C-alpha cells in the first residue's frame, strides 16, 4: 500500500490566479481545436468557427456519418486531461507534478460539462442525439440521462480527488470558487466579449484552419502567458507543513 500523500496548500496570489485563468482559457481553446482537427481529418476540409462554436464544412455531417466523432473529440480531450490531472495528483512523485495535476483538474470545465449535460446541452448530449435520437424524440429524456451518467463518471472522480488533496482553511469556499468563478469569467470574456468582436465583418474572416484571426491571436496570447509563467502552475500548491 502506497503511503498517503501530504495535503496541498494552495498559493493563491494575484499572479498565480491570473496565470491559472489564462491556462483555463487555453484549455478551452484546445478543446475547440480538438473538435476542428477531428473534423478536418474526417471531412478533408476546415469548417467555420468562432471562440466557442464550430461547424463542419459543407455537408460533411450528411455525407459522412462518422463525422460525429468530431463532436466527441472535444470532450474526449477534456476527459483525458482531467484523468491525467487526477493521476498526477494521486501518484505524482514531486509536489510540482501534483500541483500541475490539481491545475489540470480545475482548468478543464468539469462542473461546466456536468451542468451542460444536466440542462440538455453540450457536446456529449449533442453527439448522443445524433447517433441515437428517434425521429419522434421519444427517447430524448433517456439520452439526456445517459449523457449525465457518462459525464459524471468522467468528471466526478477527479473532482473528489482534488477536494481531498486540498489542505487550506476555508477549503469548501476555495474549492467552490476554483470550480465556478472561472466558468463565469469564461462566459463573460469568451462567449460575450470576444465573440462580440466577431460581429464585425473585418474581424470575422477566416484566415487559417477556418479560424478568424482574433481567435488565433487569443490562442497565441494564452499559450505565451502560460509558457512564460509555467512555474506559477507547477507551484500553484505546496505541501502543507
MODELLER restraints for C-alpha pairs under 7 A, 6 or more apart:
rsr = mdl.restraints
at = mdl.atoms
rsr.add(forms.Gaussian(group=physical.xy_distance, feature=features.Distance(at['CA:6:A'], at['CA:239:A']), mean=6.06, stdev=0.5))
rsr.add(forms.Gaussian(group=physical.xy_distance, feature=features.Distance(at['CA:6:A'], at['CA:240:A']), mean=6.62, stdev=0.5))
rsr.add(forms.Gaussian(group=physical.xy_distance, feature=features.Distance(at['CA:7:A'], at['CA:165:A']), mean=5.11, stdev=0.5))
rsr.add(forms.Gaussian(group=physical.xy_distance, feature=features.Distance(at['CA:7:A'], at['CA:166:A']), mean=5.65, stdev=0.5))
rsr.add(forms.Gaussian(group=physical.xy_distance, feature=features.Distance(at['CA:7:A'], at['CA:167:A']), mean=5.06, stdev=0.5))
rsr.add(forms.Gaussian(group=physical.xy_distance, feature=features.Distance(at['CA:7:A'], at['CA:239:A']), mean=6.02, stdev=0.5))
rsr.add(forms.Gaussian(group=physical.xy_distance, feature=features.Distance(at['CA:7:A'], at['CA:240:A']), mean=5.54, stdev=0.5))
rsr.add(forms.Gaussian(group=physical.xy_distance, feature=features.Distance(at['CA:8:A'], at['CA:165:A']), mean=5.84, stdev=0.5))
rsr.add(forms.Gaussian(group=physical.xy_distance, feature=features.Distance(at['CA:8:A'], at['CA:166:A']), mean=5.01, stdev=0.5))
rsr.add(forms.Gaussian(group=physical.xy_distance, feature=features.Distance(at['CA:8:A'], at['CA:167:A']), mean=5.28, stdev=0.5))
rsr.add(forms.Gaussian(group=physical.xy_distance, feature=features.Distance(at['CA:8:A'], at['CA:237:A']), mean=5.71, stdev=0.5))
rsr.add(forms.Gaussian(group=physical.xy_distance, feature=features.Distance(at['CA:8:A'], at['CA:238:A']), mean=5.35, stdev=0.5))
rsr.add(forms.Gaussian(group=physical.xy_distance, feature=features.Distance(at['CA:8:A'], at['CA:239:A']), mean=4.71, stdev=0.5))
rsr.add(forms.Gaussian(group=physical.xy_distance, feature=features.Distance(at['CA:8:A'], at['CA:240:A']), mean=5.28, stdev=0.5))
rsr.add(forms.Gaussian(group=physical.xy_distance, feature=features.Distance(at['CA:9:A'], at['CA:166:A']), mean=6.20, stdev=0.5))
rsr.add(forms.Gaussian(group=physical.xy_distance, feature=features.Distance(at['CA:9:A'], at['CA:167:A']), mean=5.25, stdev=0.5))
rsr.add(forms.Gaussian(group=physical.xy_distance, feature=features.Distance(at['CA:9:A'], at['CA:168:A']), mean=5.35, stdev=0.5))
rsr.add(forms.Gaussian(group=physical.xy_distance, feature=features.Distance(at['CA:9:A'], at['CA:237:A']), mean=5.20, stdev=0.5))
rsr.add(forms.Gaussian(group=physical.xy_distance, feature=features.Distance(at['CA:9:A'], at['CA:238:A']), mean=5.22, stdev=0.5))
rsr.add(forms.Gaussian(group=physical.xy_distance, feature=features.Distance(at['CA:9:A'], at['CA:239:A']), mean=6.00, stdev=0.5))
rsr.add(forms.Gaussian(group=physical.xy_distance, feature=features.Distance(at['CA:9:A'], at['CA:240:A']), mean=5.22, stdev=0.5))
rsr.add(forms.Gaussian(group=physical.xy_distance, feature=features.Distance(at['CA:10:A'], at['CA:168:A']), mean=6.56, stdev=0.5))
rsr.add(forms.Gaussian(group=physical.xy_distance, feature=features.Distance(at['CA:10:A'], at['CA:236:A']), mean=6.04, stdev=0.5))
rsr.add(forms.Gaussian(group=physical.xy_distance, feature=features.Distance(at['CA:10:A'], at['CA:237:A']), mean=4.24, stdev=0.5))
rsr.add(forms.Gaussian(group=physical.xy_distance, feature=features.Distance(at['CA:10:A'], at['CA:238:A']), mean=6.63, stdev=0.5))
rsr.add(forms.Gaussian(group=physical.xy_distance, feature=features.Distance(at['CA:11:A'], at['CA:236:A']), mean=5.60, stdev=0.5))
rsr.add(forms.Gaussian(group=physical.xy_distance, feature=features.Distance(at['CA:11:A'], at['CA:237:A']), mean=5.38, stdev=0.5))
rsr.add(forms.Gaussian(group=physical.xy_distance, feature=features.Distance(at['CA:16:A'], at['CA:232:A']), mean=5.44, stdev=0.5))
rsr.add(forms.Gaussian(group=physical.xy_distance, feature=features.Distance(at['CA:16:A'], at['CA:236:A']), mean=6.70, stdev=0.5))
rsr.add(forms.Gaussian(group=physical.xy_distance, feature=features.Distance(at['CA:19:A'], at['CA:225:A']), mean=6.92, stdev=0.5))
rsr.add(forms.Gaussian(group=physical.xy_distance, feature=features.Distance(at['CA:19:A'], at['CA:226:A']), mean=6.44, stdev=0.5))
rsr.add(forms.Gaussian(group=physical.xy_distance, feature=features.Distance(at['CA:19:A'], at['CA:229:A']), mean=6.79, stdev=0.5))
rsr.add(forms.Gaussian(group=physical.xy_distance, feature=features.Distance(at['CA:19:A'], at['CA:232:A']), mean=6.93, stdev=0.5))
rsr.add(forms.Gaussian(group=physical.xy_distance, feature=features.Distance(at['CA:20:A'], at['CA:233:A']), mean=6.81, stdev=0.5))
rsr.add(forms.Gaussian(group=physical.xy_distance, feature=features.Distance(at['CA:21:A'], at['CA:182:A']), mean=6.68, stdev=0.5))
rsr.add(forms.Gaussian(group=physical.xy_distance, feature=features.Distance(at['CA:22:A'], at['CA:222:A']), mean=5.44, stdev=0.5))
rsr.add(forms.Gaussian(group=physical.xy_distance, feature=features.Distance(at['CA:22:A'], at['CA:226:A']), mean=6.87, stdev=0.5))
rsr.add(forms.Gaussian(group=physical.xy_distance, feature=features.Distance(at['CA:23:A'], at['CA:107:A']), mean=6.93, stdev=0.5))
rsr.add(forms.Gaussian(group=physical.xy_distance, feature=features.Distance(at['CA:23:A'], at['CA:222:A']), mean=6.66, stdev=0.5))
rsr.add(forms.Gaussian(group=physical.xy_distance, feature=features.Distance(at['CA:23:A'], at['CA:226:A']), mean=5.95, stdev=0.5))
rsr.add(forms.Gaussian(group=physical.xy_distance, feature=features.Distance(at['CA:24:A'], at['CA:107:A']), mean=4.57, stdev=0.5))
rsr.add(forms.Gaussian(group=physical.xy_distance, feature=features.Distance(at['CA:24:A'], at['CA:108:A']), mean=6.76, stdev=0.5))
rsr.add(forms.Gaussian(group=physical.xy_distance, feature=features.Distance(at['CA:25:A'], at['CA:222:A']), mean=6.83, stdev=0.5))
rsr.add(forms.Gaussian(group=physical.xy_distance, feature=features.Distance(at['CA:26:A'], at['CA:219:A']), mean=6.56, stdev=0.5))
rsr.add(forms.Gaussian(group=physical.xy_distance, feature=features.Distance(at['CA:26:A'], at['CA:222:A']), mean=5.53, stdev=0.5))
rsr.add(forms.Gaussian(group=physical.xy_distance, feature=features.Distance(at['CA:26:A'], at['CA:223:A']), mean=6.46, stdev=0.5))
rsr.add(forms.Gaussian(group=physical.xy_distance, feature=features.Distance(at['CA:27:A'], at['CA:107:A']), mean=6.76, stdev=0.5))
rsr.add(forms.Gaussian(group=physical.xy_distance, feature=features.Distance(at['CA:27:A'], at['CA:108:A']), mean=6.29, stdev=0.5))
rsr.add(forms.Gaussian(group=physical.xy_distance, feature=features.Distance(at['CA:29:A'], at['CA:219:A']), mean=6.62, stdev=0.5))
rsr.add(forms.Gaussian(group=physical.xy_distance, feature=features.Distance(at['CA:31:A'], at['CA:74:A']), mean=4.74, stdev=0.5))
rsr.add(forms.Gaussian(group=physical.xy_distance, feature=features.Distance(at['CA:31:A'], at['CA:77:A']), mean=6.47, stdev=0.5))
rsr.add(forms.Gaussian(group=physical.xy_distance, feature=features.Distance(at['CA:31:A'], at['CA:78:A']), mean=6.50, stdev=0.5))
rsr.add(forms.Gaussian(group=physical.xy_distance, feature=features.Distance(at['CA:32:A'], at['CA:74:A']), mean=6.17, stdev=0.5))
rsr.add(forms.Gaussian(group=physical.xy_distance, feature=features.Distance(at['CA:34:A'], at['CA:73:A']), mean=5.64, stdev=0.5))
rsr.add(forms.Gaussian(group=physical.xy_distance, feature=features.Distance(at['CA:34:A'], at['CA:74:A']), mean=5.13, stdev=0.5))
rsr.add(forms.Gaussian(group=physical.xy_distance, feature=features.Distance(at['CA:34:A'], at['CA:77:A']), mean=6.82, stdev=0.5))
rsr.add(forms.Gaussian(group=physical.xy_distance, feature=features.Distance(at['CA:35:A'], at['CA:70:A']), mean=5.03, stdev=0.5))
rsr.add(forms.Gaussian(group=physical.xy_distance, feature=features.Distance(at['CA:35:A'], at['CA:71:A']), mean=6.23, stdev=0.5))
rsr.add(forms.Gaussian(group=physical.xy_distance, feature=features.Distance(at['CA:35:A'], at['CA:73:A']), mean=5.35, stdev=0.5))
rsr.add(forms.Gaussian(group=physical.xy_distance, feature=features.Distance(at['CA:35:A'], at['CA:74:A']), mean=5.17, stdev=0.5))
rsr.add(forms.Gaussian(group=physical.xy_distance, feature=features.Distance(at['CA:38:A'], at['CA:70:A']), mean=4.91, stdev=0.5))
rsr.add(forms.Gaussian(group=physical.xy_distance, feature=features.Distance(at['CA:38:A'], at['CA:73:A']), mean=6.61, stdev=0.5))
rsr.add(forms.Gaussian(group=physical.xy_distance, feature=features.Distance(at['CA:39:A'], at['CA:56:A']), mean=6.12, stdev=0.5))
rsr.add(forms.Gaussian(group=physical.xy_distance, feature=features.Distance(at['CA:39:A'], at['CA:67:A']), mean=6.51, stdev=0.5))
rsr.add(forms.Gaussian(group=physical.xy_distance, feature=features.Distance(at['CA:39:A'], at['CA:70:A']), mean=5.16, stdev=0.5))
rsr.add(forms.Gaussian(group=physical.xy_distance, feature=features.Distance(at['CA:40:A'], at['CA:46:A']), mean=5.23, stdev=0.5))
rsr.add(forms.Gaussian(group=physical.xy_distance, feature=features.Distance(at['CA:42:A'], at['CA:67:A']), mean=6.05, stdev=0.5))
rsr.add(forms.Gaussian(group=physical.xy_distance, feature=features.Distance(at['CA:43:A'], at['CA:60:A']), mean=5.86, stdev=0.5))
rsr.add(forms.Gaussian(group=physical.xy_distance, feature=features.Distance(at['CA:45:A'], at['CA:57:A']), mean=6.21, stdev=0.5))
rsr.add(forms.Gaussian(group=physical.xy_distance, feature=features.Distance(at['CA:46:A'], at['CA:56:A']), mean=6.99, stdev=0.5))
rsr.add(forms.Gaussian(group=physical.xy_distance, feature=features.Distance(at['CA:46:A'], at['CA:57:A']), mean=5.80, stdev=0.5))
rsr.add(forms.Gaussian(group=physical.xy_distance, feature=features.Distance(at['CA:46:A'], at['CA:209:A']), mean=5.65, stdev=0.5))
rsr.add(forms.Gaussian(group=physical.xy_distance, feature=features.Distance(at['CA:46:A'], at['CA:210:A']), mean=5.29, stdev=0.5))
rsr.add(forms.Gaussian(group=physical.xy_distance, feature=features.Distance(at['CA:47:A'], at['CA:55:A']), mean=5.19, stdev=0.5))
rsr.add(forms.Gaussian(group=physical.xy_distance, feature=features.Distance(at['CA:47:A'], at['CA:56:A']), mean=4.36, stdev=0.5))
rsr.add(forms.Gaussian(group=physical.xy_distance, feature=features.Distance(at['CA:47:A'], at['CA:57:A']), mean=3.95, stdev=0.5))
rsr.add(forms.Gaussian(group=physical.xy_distance, feature=features.Distance(at['CA:47:A'], at['CA:210:A']), mean=5.59, stdev=0.5))
rsr.add(forms.Gaussian(group=physical.xy_distance, feature=features.Distance(at['CA:48:A'], at['CA:54:A']), mean=5.83, stdev=0.5))
rsr.add(forms.Gaussian(group=physical.xy_distance, feature=features.Distance(at['CA:48:A'], at['CA:55:A']), mean=5.28, stdev=0.5))
rsr.add(forms.Gaussian(group=physical.xy_distance, feature=features.Distance(at['CA:48:A'], at['CA:56:A']), mean=6.86, stdev=0.5))
rsr.add(forms.Gaussian(group=physical.xy_distance, feature=features.Distance(at['CA:48:A'], at['CA:57:A']), mean=6.87, stdev=0.5))
rsr.add(forms.Gaussian(group=physical.xy_distance, feature=features.Distance(at['CA:48:A'], at['CA:210:A']), mean=4.94, stdev=0.5))
rsr.add(forms.Gaussian(group=physical.xy_distance, feature=features.Distance(at['CA:48:A'], at['CA:211:A']), mean=6.53, stdev=0.5))
rsr.add(forms.Gaussian(group=physical.xy_distance, feature=features.Distance(at['CA:49:A'], at['CA:55:A']), mean=6.09, stdev=0.5))
rsr.add(forms.Gaussian(group=physical.xy_distance, feature=features.Distance(at['CA:49:A'], at['CA:210:A']), mean=6.56, stdev=0.5))
rsr.add(forms.Gaussian(group=physical.xy_distance, feature=features.Distance(at['CA:49:A'], at['CA:211:A']), mean=5.91, stdev=0.5))
rsr.add(forms.Gaussian(group=physical.xy_distance, feature=features.Distance(at['CA:50:A'], at['CA:195:A']), mean=6.73, stdev=0.5))
rsr.add(forms.Gaussian(group=physical.xy_distance, feature=features.Distance(at['CA:50:A'], at['CA:211:A']), mean=6.91, stdev=0.5))
rsr.add(forms.Gaussian(group=physical.xy_distance, feature=features.Distance(at['CA:50:A'], at['CA:212:A']), mean=6.96, stdev=0.5))
rsr.add(forms.Gaussian(group=physical.xy_distance, feature=features.Distance(at['CA:50:A'], at['CA:215:A']), mean=6.96, stdev=0.5))
rsr.add(forms.Gaussian(group=physical.xy_distance, feature=features.Distance(at['CA:51:A'], at['CA:190:A']), mean=6.41, stdev=0.5))
rsr.add(forms.Gaussian(group=physical.xy_distance, feature=features.Distance(at['CA:51:A'], at['CA:195:A']), mean=5.96, stdev=0.5))
rsr.add(forms.Gaussian(group=physical.xy_distance, feature=features.Distance(at['CA:51:A'], at['CA:215:A']), mean=6.07, stdev=0.5))
rsr.add(forms.Gaussian(group=physical.xy_distance, feature=features.Distance(at['CA:52:A'], at['CA:191:A']), mean=6.64, stdev=0.5))
rsr.add(forms.Gaussian(group=physical.xy_distance, feature=features.Distance(at['CA:60:A'], at['CA:67:A']), mean=6.92, stdev=0.5))
rsr.add(forms.Gaussian(group=physical.xy_distance, feature=features.Distance(at['CA:61:A'], at['CA:67:A']), mean=5.65, stdev=0.5))
rsr.add(forms.Gaussian(group=physical.xy_distance, feature=features.Distance(at['CA:68:A'], at['CA:127:A']), mean=6.21, stdev=0.5))
rsr.add(forms.Gaussian(group=physical.xy_distance, feature=features.Distance(at['CA:71:A'], at['CA:123:A']), mean=5.84, stdev=0.5))
rsr.add(forms.Gaussian(group=physical.xy_distance, feature=features.Distance(at['CA:71:A'], at['CA:127:A']), mean=5.77, stdev=0.5))
rsr.add(forms.Gaussian(group=physical.xy_distance, feature=features.Distance(at['CA:72:A'], at['CA:123:A']), mean=6.44, stdev=0.5))
rsr.add(forms.Gaussian(group=physical.xy_distance, feature=features.Distance(at['CA:72:A'], at['CA:124:A']), mean=6.38, stdev=0.5))
rsr.add(forms.Gaussian(group=physical.xy_distance, feature=features.Distance(at['CA:72:A'], at['CA:127:A']), mean=6.44, stdev=0.5))
rsr.add(forms.Gaussian(group=physical.xy_distance, feature=features.Distance(at['CA:75:A'], at['CA:123:A']), mean=6.92, stdev=0.5))
rsr.add(forms.Gaussian(group=physical.xy_distance, feature=features.Distance(at['CA:78:A'], at['CA:108:A']), mean=6.09, stdev=0.5))
rsr.add(forms.Gaussian(group=physical.xy_distance, feature=features.Distance(at['CA:79:A'], at['CA:154:A']), mean=6.22, stdev=0.5))
rsr.add(forms.Gaussian(group=physical.xy_distance, feature=features.Distance(at['CA:81:A'], at['CA:104:A']), mean=6.45, stdev=0.5))
rsr.add(forms.Gaussian(group=physical.xy_distance, feature=features.Distance(at['CA:82:A'], at['CA:104:A']), mean=6.12, stdev=0.5))
rsr.add(forms.Gaussian(group=physical.xy_distance, feature=features.Distance(at['CA:82:A'], at['CA:105:A']), mean=4.99, stdev=0.5))
rsr.add(forms.Gaussian(group=physical.xy_distance, feature=features.Distance(at['CA:82:A'], at['CA:108:A']), mean=6.58, stdev=0.5))
rsr.add(forms.Gaussian(group=physical.xy_distance, feature=features.Distance(at['CA:82:A'], at['CA:158:A']), mean=6.38, stdev=0.5))
rsr.add(forms.Gaussian(group=physical.xy_distance, feature=features.Distance(at['CA:83:A'], at['CA:158:A']), mean=6.49, stdev=0.5))
rsr.add(forms.Gaussian(group=physical.xy_distance, feature=features.Distance(at['CA:84:A'], at['CA:101:A']), mean=6.99, stdev=0.5))
rsr.add(forms.Gaussian(group=physical.xy_distance, feature=features.Distance(at['CA:85:A'], at['CA:101:A']), mean=3.72, stdev=0.5))
rsr.add(forms.Gaussian(group=physical.xy_distance, feature=features.Distance(at['CA:85:A'], at['CA:102:A']), mean=6.07, stdev=0.5))
rsr.add(forms.Gaussian(group=physical.xy_distance, feature=features.Distance(at['CA:85:A'], at['CA:104:A']), mean=5.03, stdev=0.5))
rsr.add(forms.Gaussian(group=physical.xy_distance, feature=features.Distance(at['CA:85:A'], at['CA:105:A']), mean=5.44, stdev=0.5))
rsr.add(forms.Gaussian(group=physical.xy_distance, feature=features.Distance(at['CA:86:A'], at['CA:101:A']), mean=6.05, stdev=0.5))
rsr.add(forms.Gaussian(group=physical.xy_distance, feature=features.Distance(at['CA:86:A'], at['CA:105:A']), mean=6.82, stdev=0.5))
rsr.add(forms.Gaussian(group=physical.xy_distance, feature=features.Distance(at['CA:86:A'], at['CA:158:A']), mean=5.22, stdev=0.5))
rsr.add(forms.Gaussian(group=physical.xy_distance, feature=features.Distance(at['CA:86:A'], at['CA:161:A']), mean=6.60, stdev=0.5))
rsr.add(forms.Gaussian(group=physical.xy_distance, feature=features.Distance(at['CA:88:A'], at['CA:97:A']), mean=6.02, stdev=0.5))
rsr.add(forms.Gaussian(group=physical.xy_distance, feature=features.Distance(at['CA:88:A'], at['CA:98:A']), mean=5.26, stdev=0.5))
rsr.add(forms.Gaussian(group=physical.xy_distance, feature=features.Distance(at['CA:88:A'], at['CA:101:A']), mean=4.91, stdev=0.5))
rsr.add(forms.Gaussian(group=physical.xy_distance, feature=features.Distance(at['CA:89:A'], at['CA:98:A']), mean=4.20, stdev=0.5))
rsr.add(forms.Gaussian(group=physical.xy_distance, feature=features.Distance(at['CA:89:A'], at['CA:99:A']), mean=6.98, stdev=0.5))
rsr.add(forms.Gaussian(group=physical.xy_distance, feature=features.Distance(at['CA:89:A'], at['CA:101:A']), mean=4.83, stdev=0.5))
rsr.add(forms.Gaussian(group=physical.xy_distance, feature=features.Distance(at['CA:89:A'], at['CA:102:A']), mean=6.04, stdev=0.5))
rsr.add(forms.Gaussian(group=physical.xy_distance, feature=features.Distance(at['CA:92:A'], at['CA:98:A']), mean=5.22, stdev=0.5))
rsr.add(forms.Gaussian(group=physical.xy_distance, feature=features.Distance(at['CA:95:A'], at['CA:238:A']), mean=6.29, stdev=0.5))
rsr.add(forms.Gaussian(group=physical.xy_distance, feature=features.Distance(at['CA:95:A'], at['CA:239:A']), mean=6.59, stdev=0.5))
rsr.add(forms.Gaussian(group=physical.xy_distance, feature=features.Distance(at['CA:96:A'], at['CA:234:A']), mean=4.55, stdev=0.5))
rsr.add(forms.Gaussian(group=physical.xy_distance, feature=features.Distance(at['CA:96:A'], at['CA:235:A']), mean=5.90, stdev=0.5))
rsr.add(forms.Gaussian(group=physical.xy_distance, feature=features.Distance(at['CA:97:A'], at['CA:234:A']), mean=6.56, stdev=0.5))
rsr.add(forms.Gaussian(group=physical.xy_distance, feature=features.Distance(at['CA:99:A'], at['CA:233:A']), mean=6.88, stdev=0.5))
rsr.add(forms.Gaussian(group=physical.xy_distance, feature=features.Distance(at['CA:99:A'], at['CA:234:A']), mean=5.36, stdev=0.5))
rsr.add(forms.Gaussian(group=physical.xy_distance, feature=features.Distance(at['CA:99:A'], at['CA:235:A']), mean=6.17, stdev=0.5))
rsr.add(forms.Gaussian(group=physical.xy_distance, feature=features.Distance(at['CA:99:A'], at['CA:236:A']), mean=5.69, stdev=0.5))
rsr.add(forms.Gaussian(group=physical.xy_distance, feature=features.Distance(at['CA:99:A'], at['CA:237:A']), mean=5.24, stdev=0.5))
rsr.add(forms.Gaussian(group=physical.xy_distance, feature=features.Distance(at['CA:100:A'], at['CA:233:A']), mean=5.80, stdev=0.5))
rsr.add(forms.Gaussian(group=physical.xy_distance, feature=features.Distance(at['CA:100:A'], at['CA:234:A']), mean=5.01, stdev=0.5))
rsr.add(forms.Gaussian(group=physical.xy_distance, feature=features.Distance(at['CA:102:A'], at['CA:162:A']), mean=6.15, stdev=0.5))
rsr.add(forms.Gaussian(group=physical.xy_distance, feature=features.Distance(at['CA:103:A'], at['CA:233:A']), mean=6.67, stdev=0.5))
rsr.add(forms.Gaussian(group=physical.xy_distance, feature=features.Distance(at['CA:105:A'], at['CA:158:A']), mean=6.42, stdev=0.5))
rsr.add(forms.Gaussian(group=physical.xy_distance, feature=features.Distance(at['CA:106:A'], at['CA:178:A']), mean=6.42, stdev=0.5))
rsr.add(forms.Gaussian(group=physical.xy_distance, feature=features.Distance(at['CA:106:A'], at['CA:179:A']), mean=6.22, stdev=0.5))
rsr.add(forms.Gaussian(group=physical.xy_distance, feature=features.Distance(at['CA:110:A'], at['CA:155:A']), mean=5.36, stdev=0.5))
rsr.add(forms.Gaussian(group=physical.xy_distance, feature=features.Distance(at['CA:111:A'], at['CA:179:A']), mean=6.54, stdev=0.5))
rsr.add(forms.Gaussian(group=physical.xy_distance, feature=features.Distance(at['CA:112:A'], at['CA:183:A']), mean=6.92, stdev=0.5))
rsr.add(forms.Gaussian(group=physical.xy_distance, feature=features.Distance(at['CA:113:A'], at['CA:122:A']), mean=6.99, stdev=0.5))
rsr.add(forms.Gaussian(group=physical.xy_distance, feature=features.Distance(at['CA:113:A'], at['CA:151:A']), mean=6.87, stdev=0.5))
rsr.add(forms.Gaussian(group=physical.xy_distance, feature=features.Distance(at['CA:114:A'], at['CA:148:A']), mean=6.59, stdev=0.5))
rsr.add(forms.Gaussian(group=physical.xy_distance, feature=features.Distance(at['CA:114:A'], at['CA:151:A']), mean=6.04, stdev=0.5))
rsr.add(forms.Gaussian(group=physical.xy_distance, feature=features.Distance(at['CA:114:A'], at['CA:152:A']), mean=6.26, stdev=0.5))
rsr.add(forms.Gaussian(group=physical.xy_distance, feature=features.Distance(at['CA:116:A'], at['CA:122:A']), mean=5.19, stdev=0.5))
rsr.add(forms.Gaussian(group=physical.xy_distance, feature=features.Distance(at['CA:117:A'], at['CA:125:A']), mean=6.41, stdev=0.5))
rsr.add(forms.Gaussian(group=physical.xy_distance, feature=features.Distance(at['CA:117:A'], at['CA:144:A']), mean=6.87, stdev=0.5))
rsr.add(forms.Gaussian(group=physical.xy_distance, feature=features.Distance(at['CA:117:A'], at['CA:147:A']), mean=6.07, stdev=0.5))
rsr.add(forms.Gaussian(group=physical.xy_distance, feature=features.Distance(at['CA:117:A'], at['CA:148:A']), mean=5.21, stdev=0.5))
rsr.add(forms.Gaussian(group=physical.xy_distance, feature=features.Distance(at['CA:118:A'], at['CA:148:A']), mean=5.91, stdev=0.5))
rsr.add(forms.Gaussian(group=physical.xy_distance, feature=features.Distance(at['CA:120:A'], at['CA:144:A']), mean=6.15, stdev=0.5))
rsr.add(forms.Gaussian(group=physical.xy_distance, feature=features.Distance(at['CA:124:A'], at['CA:147:A']), mean=6.18, stdev=0.5))
rsr.add(forms.Gaussian(group=physical.xy_distance, feature=features.Distance(at['CA:125:A'], at['CA:144:A']), mean=6.32, stdev=0.5))
rsr.add(forms.Gaussian(group=physical.xy_distance, feature=features.Distance(at['CA:125:A'], at['CA:147:A']), mean=5.53, stdev=0.5))
rsr.add(forms.Gaussian(group=physical.xy_distance, feature=features.Distance(at['CA:128:A'], at['CA:143:A']), mean=6.73, stdev=0.5))
rsr.add(forms.Gaussian(group=physical.xy_distance, feature=features.Distance(at['CA:129:A'], at['CA:143:A']), mean=6.88, stdev=0.5))
rsr.add(forms.Gaussian(group=physical.xy_distance, feature=features.Distance(at['CA:133:A'], at['CA:139:A']), mean=6.34, stdev=0.5))
rsr.add(forms.Gaussian(group=physical.xy_distance, feature=features.Distance(at['CA:133:A'], at['CA:140:A']), mean=6.35, stdev=0.5))
rsr.add(forms.Gaussian(group=physical.xy_distance, feature=features.Distance(at['CA:163:A'], at['CA:175:A']), mean=6.72, stdev=0.5))
rsr.add(forms.Gaussian(group=physical.xy_distance, feature=features.Distance(at['CA:167:A'], at['CA:240:A']), mean=6.58, stdev=0.5))
rsr.add(forms.Gaussian(group=physical.xy_distance, feature=features.Distance(at['CA:197:A'], at['CA:203:A']), mean=6.95, stdev=0.5))
rsr.add(forms.Gaussian(group=physical.xy_distance, feature=features.Distance(at['CA:198:A'], at['CA:204:A']), mean=4.84, stdev=0.5))
rsr.add(forms.Gaussian(group=physical.xy_distance, feature=features.Distance(at['CA:203:A'], at['CA:212:A']), mean=6.65, stdev=0.5))
rsr.add(forms.Gaussian(group=physical.xy_distance, feature=features.Distance(at['CA:203:A'], at['CA:214:A']), mean=6.72, stdev=0.5))
rsr.add(forms.Gaussian(group=physical.xy_distance, feature=features.Distance(at['CA:204:A'], at['CA:212:A']), mean=5.32, stdev=0.5))
rsr.add(forms.Gaussian(group=physical.xy_distance, feature=features.Distance(at['CA:205:A'], at['CA:212:A']), mean=5.12, stdev=0.5))
rsr.add(forms.Gaussian(group=physical.xy_distance, feature=features.Distance(at['CA:206:A'], at['CA:212:A']), mean=4.08, stdev=0.5))
rsr.add(forms.Gaussian(group=physical.xy_distance, feature=features.Distance(at['CA:206:A'], at['CA:213:A']), mean=6.64, stdev=0.5))
rsr.add(forms.Gaussian(group=physical.xy_distance, feature=features.Distance(at['CA:207:A'], at['CA:213:A']), mean=6.16, stdev=0.5))
